[in-house]
């Protein structure tokens, strides 16, 4: 069961990114929120952003970045301006089924305490394996956040591209 709980968000993210259905209706997005042309072969290219796109948009008032790795990994180096939501805080320890997502109210509090609101464009990243980023993406989508993206390649790609890293 635990493997299913972990793999479900990854599969869901891939399913959505590749065009969850044949009834995909493109929507117009402001130029500042569009993804690079290299990713437009996806039905929903706004769900996956490159390190170049993120670097260009860091610091914009409506963009928030979430590091979905452990607290120690975050302290060792993260994307400037990113807040940390480690995977450990996303699991409802009071639920009888292991691995269940925290309730809505707790998710709202987790996000709100880190300055994330419904109107923000949120980019989530992890070490590059999409496990914790996909889980957080899925949880936020489940609870209705509309503007979500995952950083293609995570922090590993960010660093491979020689982009700035901040330390706590």
Buried (B, 14 or more C-beta within 10 A) or exposed (E): EEEEBBEBBBEBBEEBBEEEEEEEEEEEEEEEBBBBEEBEEBBBBBBBBBBBBBBBBBEEEBBBBBBBBBBEBBEEBBBEEBBBBBBEBBBBEEEEEEBBBBEEEBBBEBBEEEEBEEEBBBBBBBBBEBBBBBBBBBBBBEBEBEBBBBBBBBBBBBBEEEBEBEEE
